[in-house]
Amino acid sequence: MRSIFWNDLQEYLKKPEYLREYVAQSVRVTTTDRLINALTAEACAIERKQRT
């Protein structure tokens, strides 16, 4: 059973302008998440290197 959120989202995504914005923001969030993860990994690697 799906929640009201998913049912509403499915309806909203039928509207081209909403779909465009949803995709754009999804790409933005994914890109930001990947950058932060990469920076965190790099910072951890530098910290480990400094300990040895």
Stockholm file with secondary structure:
# STOCKHOLM 1.0

chainA/1-52         MRSIFWNDLQEYLKKPEYLREYVAQSVRVTTTDRLINALTAEACAIERKQRT
#=GR chainA/1-52 SS CCCHHHHHHHHHTTSHHHHHHHHHHHHHHHHHHHHHHHHHHHHHHHHHHHHC
#=GC SS_cons        CCCHHHHHHHHHTTSHHHHHHHHHHHHHHHHHHHHHHHHHHHHHHHHHHHHC
//
